[in-house]
Amino acid sequence: FLFTGQGAQTPGMGRGLCAAWPAFREAFDRCVALFDRELDRPLCEVMWAEPGSAESLLLDQTAFIQPALFTVEYALTALWRSWGVEPELVAGHSAGELVAACVAGVFSLEDGVRLVAARGRLMQGLSAGGAMVSLGAPEAEVAAAVAPHAAWVSVAAVNGPEQVVIAGVEQAVQAIAAGFAARGVRTKRLHVSHASHSPLMEPMLEEFGRVAASVTYRRPSVSLVSNLSGKVVADELSAPGYWVRHVREAVRFADGVKALHEAGAGTFLEVGPKPTLLGLLPACLPETEPTLLASLRAGREEAAGVLEALGRLWAAGGSVSW
């Protein structure tokens, strides 16, 4: 199971699944009730707001994006499990790794909700003005370009052999991106409110560390591949410091995909409101042809979309137990 990160949120996500399946609705409602204790307005009012309303604009704020994604992805996992589909390996991208860890039993749902709510709230409280840009270049080249600007910019994610995201102070990020663009390298600015995994995150780390220290941790019951190392990990996840570093350090997603493949993964199911991670896999695994399944697709009716994914899983040899 691959758990989608920030940027995949869609208005109204989860509503169709709540109407169709009690297994999804019960897990969804449980998450919402816990988040409503942490947020300054009910989560569903934001997730299911009328398009164009003031409430709908809040779904672009980190303080609500991360709880909303956690809720949908946790409930989607409950739905897949109700059909007898269990993950043998899990991984997530940035905020998605917190869902992966909760699903794998690293912390309880209650602690996971507190951790996610604090993460989103503290990020939201940081000064705006950062930028993130995706560059079509190898990590070594990008790291060399970033090095002189290390106080202001970091490599934020390595999503493929030639797909690297940088983040930090806007002027410095744009200067680095301009240098690559002048050489004909593809550059794409990402639409974000804050520059995650960059030096601009540092003012929140101490307070977030205090929240992380209050969480009860256990060894994962499902093999989990880490964003920080790109490897299967266990005890590392049980330290509060891991989740503090997780906010600041680069997402090593490409390495993680390779580790999943080496651990035996041949079927990748993206658990999120729309597929964003599946598109990264072919470049990470160029000599393989894994089965790629999206739980949901933007613009597709939710109940039909997830049943299509279930059918494709079964057709590919997966096990389904009603």
Secondary structure as a PSIPRED ss2 file (coil, helix, strand):
# PSIPRED VFORMAT (PSIPRED V4.0)

   1 F C   1.000  0.000  0.000
   2 L E   0.000  0.000  1.000
   3 F E   0.000  0.000  1.000
   4 T C   1.000  0.000  0.000
   5 G C   1.000  0.000  0.000
   6 Q C   1.000  0.000  0.000
   7 G C   1.000  0.000  0.000
   8 A C   1.000  0.000  0.000
   9 Q C   1.000  0.000  0.000
  10 T C   1.000  0.000  0.000
  11 P C   1.000  0.000  0.000
  12 G C   1.000  0.000  0.000
  13 M C   1.000  0.000  0.000
  14 G C   1.000  0.000  0.000
  15 R H   0.000  1.000  0.000
  16 G H   0.000  1.000  0.000
  17 L H   0.000  1.000  0.000
  18 C H   0.000  1.000  0.000
  19 A H   0.000  1.000  0.000
  20 A H   0.000  1.000  0.000
  21 W C   1.000  0.000  0.000
  22 P H   0.000  1.000  0.000
  23 A H   0.000  1.000  0.000
  24 F H   0.000  1.000  0.000
  25 R H   0.000  1.000  0.000
  26 E H   0.000  1.000  0.000
  27 A H   0.000  1.000  0.000
  28 F H   0.000  1.000  0.000
  29 D H   0.000  1.000  0.000
  30 R H   0.000  1.000  0.000
  31 C H   0.000  1.000  0.000
  32 V H   0.000  1.000  0.000
  33 A H   0.000  1.000  0.000
  34 L H   0.000  1.000  0.000
  35 F H   0.000  1.000  0.000
  36 D C   1.000  0.000  0.000
  37 R C   1.000  0.000  0.000
  38 E C   1.000  0.000  0.000
  39 L C   1.000  0.000  0.000
  40 D C   1.000  0.000  0.000
  41 R C   1.000  0.000  0.000
  42 P C   1.000  0.000  0.000
  43 L H   0.000  1.000  0.000
  44 C H   0.000  1.000  0.000
  45 E H   0.000  1.000  0.000
  46 V H   0.000  1.000  0.000
  47 M H   0.000  1.000  0.000
  48 W C   1.000  0.000  0.000
  49 A C   1.000  0.000  0.000
  50 E C   1.000  0.000  0.000
  51 P C   1.000  0.000  0.000
  52 G C   1.000  0.000  0.000
  53 S C   1.000  0.000  0.000
  54 A H   0.000  1.000  0.000
  55 E H   0.000  1.000  0.000
  56 S H   0.000  1.000  0.000
  57 L H   0.000  1.000  0.000
  58 L H   0.000  1.000  0.000
  59 L H   0.000  1.000  0.000
  60 D H   0.000  1.000  0.000
  61 Q C   1.000  0.000  0.000
  62 T H   0.000  1.000  0.000
  63 A H   0.000  1.000  0.000
  64 F H   0.000  1.000  0.000
  65 I H   0.000  1.000  0.000
  66 Q H   0.000  1.000  0.000
  67 P H   0.000  1.000  0.000
  68 A H   0.000  1.000  0.000
  69 L H   0.000  1.000  0.000
  70 F H   0.000  1.000  0.000
  71 T H   0.000  1.000  0.000
  72 V H   0.000  1.000  0.000
  73 E H   0.000  1.000  0.000
  74 Y H   0.000  1.000  0.000
  75 A H   0.000  1.000  0.000
  76 L H   0.000  1.000  0.000
  77 T H   0.000  1.000  0.000
  78 A H   0.000  1.000  0.000
  79 L H   0.000  1.000  0.000
  80 W H   0.000  1.000  0.000
  81 R H   0.000  1.000  0.000
  82 S H   0.000  1.000  0.000
  83 W C   1.000  0.000  0.000
  84 G C   1.000  0.000  0.000
  85 V C   1.000  0.000  0.000
  86 E C   1.000  0.000  0.000
  87 P C   1.000  0.000  0.000
  88 E C   1.000  0.000  0.000
  89 L E   0.000  0.000  1.000
  90 V E   0.000  0.000  1.000
  91 A E   0.000  0.000  1.000
  92 G E   0.000  0.000  1.000
  93 H C   1.000  0.000  0.000
  94 S C   1.000  0.000  0.000
  95 A C   1.000  0.000  0.000
  96 G H   0.000  1.000  0.000
  97 E H   0.000  1.000  0.000
  98 L H   0.000  1.000  0.000
  99 V H   0.000  1.000  0.000
 100 A H   0.000  1.000  0.000
 101 A H   0.000  1.000  0.000
 102 C H   0.000  1.000  0.000
 103 V H   0.000  1.000  0.000
 104 A C   1.000  0.000  0.000
 105 G C   1.000  0.000  0.000
 106 V C   1.000  0.000  0.000
 107 F C   1.000  0.000  0.000
 108 S C   1.000  0.000  0.000
 109 L H   0.000  1.000  0.000
 110 E H   0.000  1.000  0.000
 111 D H   0.000  1.000  0.000
 112 G H   0.000  1.000  0.000
 113 V H   0.000  1.000  0.000
 114 R H   0.000  1.000  0.000
 115 L H   0.000  1.000  0.000
 116 V H   0.000  1.000  0.000
 117 A H   0.000  1.000  0.000
 118 A H   0.000  1.000  0.000
 119 R H   0.000  1.000  0.000
 120 G H   0.000  1.000  0.000
 121 R H   0.000  1.000  0.000
 122 L H   0.000  1.000  0.000
 123 M H   0.000  1.000  0.000
 124 Q H   0.000  1.000  0.000
 125 G C   1.000  0.000  0.000
 126 L C   1.000  0.000  0.000
 127 S C   1.000  0.000  0.000
 128 A C   1.000  0.000  0.000
 129 G C   1.000  0.000  0.000
 130 G E   0.000  0.000  1.000
 131 A E   0.000  0.000  1.000
 132 M E   0.000  0.000  1.000
 133 V E   0.000  0.000  1.000
 134 S E   0.000  0.000  1.000
 135 L E   0.000  0.000  1.000
 136 G C   1.000  0.000  0.000
 137 A C   1.000  0.000  0.000
 138 P C   1.000  0.000  0.000
 139 E H   0.000  1.000  0.000
 140 A H   0.000  1.000  0.000
 141 E H   0.000  1.000  0.000
 142 V H   0.000  1.000  0.000
 143 A H   0.000  1.000  0.000
 144 A H   0.000  1.000  0.000
 145 A H   0.000  1.000  0.000
 146 V H   0.000  1.000  0.000
 147 A H   0.000  1.000  0.000
 148 P H   0.000  1.000  0.000
 149 H H   0.000  1.000  0.000
 150 A C   1.000  0.000  0.000
 151 A C   1.000  0.000  0.000
 152 W C   1.000  0.000  0.000
 153 V E   0.000  0.000  1.000
 154 S E   0.000  0.000  1.000
 155 V E   0.000  0.000  1.000
 156 A E   0.000  0.000  1.000
 157 A E   0.000  0.000  1.000
 158 V E   0.000  0.000  1.000
 159 N E   0.000  0.000  1.000
 160 G E   0.000  0.000  1.000
 161 P C   1.000  0.000  0.000
 162 E C   1.000  0.000  0.000
 163 Q E   0.000  0.000  1.000
 164 V E   0.000  0.000  1.000
 165 V E   0.000  0.000  1.000
 166 I E   0.000  0.000  1.000
 167 A E   0.000  0.000  1.000
 168 G E   0.000  0.000  1.000
 169 V E   0.000  0.000  1.000
 170 E H   0.000  1.000  0.000
 171 Q H   0.000  1.000  0.000
 172 A H   0.000  1.000  0.000
 173 V H   0.000  1.000  0.000
 174 Q H   0.000  1.000  0.000
 175 A H   0.000  1.000  0.000
 176 I H   0.000  1.000  0.000
 177 A H   0.000  1.000  0.000
 178 A H   0.000  1.000  0.000
 179 G H   0.000  1.000  0.000
 180 F H   0.000  1.000  0.000
 181 A H   0.000  1.000  0.000
 182 A H   0.000  1.000  0.000
 183 R C   1.000  0.000  0.000
 184 G C   1.000  0.000  0.000
 185 V C   1.000  0.000  0.000
 186 R C   1.000  0.000  0.000
 187 T E   0.000  0.000  1.000
 188 K E   0.000  0.000  1.000
 189 R E   0.000  0.000  1.000
 190 L C   1.000  0.000  0.000
 191 H C   1.000  0.000  0.000
 192 V C   1.000  0.000  0.000
 193 S C   1.000  0.000  0.000
 194 H C   1.000  0.000  0.000
 195 A C   1.000  0.000  0.000
 196 S C   1.000  0.000  0.000
 197 H C   1.000  0.000  0.000
 198 S C   1.000  0.000  0.000
 199 P H   0.000  1.000  0.000
 200 L H   0.000  1.000  0.000
 201 M H   0.000  1.000  0.000
 202 E H   0.000  1.000  0.000
 203 P H   0.000  1.000  0.000
 204 M H   0.000  1.000  0.000
 205 L H   0.000  1.000  0.000
 206 E H   0.000  1.000  0.000
 207 E H   0.000  1.000  0.000
 208 F H   0.000  1.000  0.000
 209 G H   0.000  1.000  0.000
 210 R H   0.000  1.000  0.000
 211 V H   0.000  1.000  0.000
 212 A H   0.000  1.000  0.000
 213 A H   0.000  1.000  0.000
 214 S C   1.000  0.000  0.000
 215 V C   1.000  0.000  0.000
 216 T C   1.000  0.000  0.000
 217 Y C   1.000  0.000  0.000
 218 R C   1.000  0.000  0.000
 219 R C   1.000  0.000  0.000
 220 P C   1.000  0.000  0.000
 221 S C   1.000  0.000  0.000
 222 V C   1.000  0.000  0.000
 223 S E   0.000  0.000  1.000
 224 L E   0.000  0.000  1.000
 225 V E   0.000  0.000  1.000
 226 S C   1.000  0.000  0.000
 227 N C   1.000  0.000  0.000
 228 L C   1.000  0.000  0.000
 229 S C   1.000  0.000  0.000
 230 G C   1.000  0.000  0.000
 231 K C   1.000  0.000  0.000
 232 V E   0.000  0.000  1.000
 233 V E   0.000  0.000  1.000
 234 A C   1.000  0.000  0.000
 235 D H   0.000  1.000  0.000
 236 E H   0.000  1.000  0.000
 237 L H   0.000  1.000  0.000
 238 S H   0.000  1.000  0.000
 239 A C   1.000  0.000  0.000
 240 P H   0.000  1.000  0.000
 241 G H   0.000  1.000  0.000
 242 Y H   0.000  1.000  0.000
 243 W H   0.000  1.000  0.000
 244 V H   0.000  1.000  0.000
 245 R H   0.000  1.000  0.000
 246 H H   0.000  1.000  0.000
 247 V H   0.000  1.000  0.000
 248 R H   0.000  1.000  0.000
 249 E C   1.000  0.000  0.000
 250 A C   1.000  0.000  0.000
 251 V E   0.000  0.000  1.000
 252 R C   1.000  0.000  0.000
 253 F H   0.000  1.000  0.000
 254 A H   0.000  1.000  0.000
 255 D H   0.000  1.000  0.000
 256 G H   0.000  1.000  0.000
 257 V H   0.000  1.000  0.000
 258 K H   0.000  1.000  0.000
 259 A H   0.000  1.000  0.000
 260 L H   0.000  1.000  0.000
 261 H H   0.000  1.000  0.000
 262 E H   0.000  1.000  0.000
 263 A C   1.000  0.000  0.000
 264 G C   1.000  0.000  0.000
 265 A C   1.000  0.000  0.000
 266 G C   1.000  0.000  0.000
 267 T E   0.000  0.000  1.000
 268 F E   0.000  0.000  1.000
 269 L E   0.000  0.000  1.000
 270 E E   0.000  0.000  1.000
 271 V E   0.000  0.000  1.000
 272 G C   1.000  0.000  0.000
 273 P C   1.000  0.000  0.000
 274 K C   1.000  0.000  0.000
 275 P C   1.000  0.000  0.000
 276 T C   1.000  0.000  0.000
 277 L C   1.000  0.000  0.000
 278 L H   0.000  1.000  0.000
 279 G H   0.000  1.000  0.000
 280 L H   0.000  1.000  0.000
 281 L H   0.000  1.000  0.000
 282 P H   0.000  1.000  0.000
 283 A H   0.000  1.000  0.000
 284 C H   0.000  1.000  0.000
 285 L C   1.000  0.000  0.000
 286 P C   1.000  0.000  0.000
 287 E C   1.000  0.000  0.000
 288 T C   1.000  0.000  0.000
 289 E C   1.000  0.000  0.000
 290 P C   1.000  0.000  0.000
 291 T E   0.000  0.000  1.000
 292 L E   0.000  0.000  1.000
 293 L E   0.000  0.000  1.000
 294 A E   0.000  0.000  1.000
 295 S C   1.000  0.000  0.000
 296 L C   1.000  0.000  0.000
 297 R C   1.000  0.000  0.000
 298 A C   1.000  0.000  0.000
 299 G C   1.000  0.000  0.000
 300 R C   1.000  0.000  0.000
 301 E C   1.000  0.000  0.000
 302 E H   0.000  1.000  0.000
 303 A H   0.000  1.000  0.000
 304 A H   0.000  1.000  0.000
 305 G H   0.000  1.000  0.000
 306 V H   0.000  1.000  0.000
 307 L H   0.000  1.000  0.000
 308 E H   0.000  1.000  0.000
 309 A H   0.000  1.000  0.000
 310 L H   0.000  1.000  0.000
 311 G H   0.000  1.000  0.000
 312 R H   0.000  1.000  0.000
 313 L H   0.000  1.000  0.000
 314 W H   0.000  1.000  0.000
 315 A H   0.000  1.000  0.000
 316 A C   1.000  0.000  0.000
 317 G C   1.000  0.000  0.000
 318 G C   1.000  0.000  0.000
 319 S C   1.000  0.000  0.000
 320 V C   1.000  0.000  0.000
 321 S C   1.000  0.000  0.000
 322 W C   1.000  0.000  0.000
